[in-house]
Amino acid sequence: MQRWWADLLWSTTLSFNLFGDLAADLGRADRAVHSLWPDAPGTVRDVRFEHSPGWLDRAYMGNLMSFDAAFRLDLGGPTQGIIGVVIRYHERTKPALPKPTRLARYVEVTEKSGAFKPGAIDAVNGTDLLVIWLQHLLVLSMLQHPSRAWRWGRFVLVHAAGNTDFADACKRYRALLRDQTTFSSMTVEELLDAGALPARTATALRERYIPR
């Protein structure tokens, strides 16, 4: 709790500030989601923060990956959709290696998804694209879950326009995808300019987070 107040640039804190109004009003959340991502099906069921469908659950990813914010979509009956959002404001990319005991599961989800071009795994493993890959795989693992509860999903990375590390990383990552429907990126500025958030909130966030 203390870090939420002490570090307003932390991705978790920023996600609360961006989407807190939407979590309190699902009608507004539904309008915002369909304004930002018009192809999203269904209606917003709820908005969650620091969300994972199952930490350390090998039916998903078996790791501790989560979304800063998640919009769960009601698709009718027992089926759901998910938009998992991660915020990157001042963070920088850096090369990383997955735990060897988990790599086989990551490869399995990647290959089963059909979303990647040949050679994509080698292009991300051990590079500065690794974490983006794992966050994207969390959505893909939900779509592959044996329950078949998740029928539509997208991972969205939101970064500050001036964060050239993540702007470049998103461009390079997108080039590895055969099917881009489950991945997208946008800037914080684009999100605020889209008119999807309450005007008062958007104005306050511009004053707090967007350098003049």
C-alpha positions, 0 to 999 in steps of 0.5 A: 500500500505504501508504494502506491502513495510513494511512487506515482510512476509505478505501473500499478499506481498509474493503472489505478489512476487511469482506470479507477473510474472505470472500475467504479462504473461498468457502464462507463467501462464498457463504453471506454473499452469499445471506444479504445478497442472497437472490435472487442466483443461482449460487455465489460463484466468487471475491471481488475487490478494486478490480475492473473487468472492463476499465479503459478498455475501450470494450466496457464503459465505457471509463473507470477506474471499478471496484468496491471489492469484487466477488463473481463468481458461477458460473451454470453453464457459461461464464456468470457473475454479478456483485455490484459493491460500493462503500463510502462511509463519510465521503465526501460527494457533489458535482456532477460532469461526465463527459468529453464524449468518453465521454458517448455511451457512457454514454447508450448503456448507459443506454438499452439497459438499460431500467432507467431512467425517462424523463428520468433522464440529465438528472437525473444528468448534471452532478449529485451523482448522476453517480458513482453512475450511472457505477458502476451503468452498469459493471454494466449494461455487463457485462450488455450485453457482446458475449461474453454471459458476464455474465447477472446483475448488481447494483451495491450501494452501502454507506454509513455510516448517519450519511452523510446525503449518500449516504443521500439520494443513494441515495434520489433515484437509486432514484427514477429507476429503472424497474427496480431489480433491478440496484441496491441500497443498504444501510448499513454497520450493516445489513451488520454486523447481518445476521449474514453476516460472521464474528462476531469480524470483525463485532464488531471492525468495530463497535468500529472504525467504528461510533460509540457 
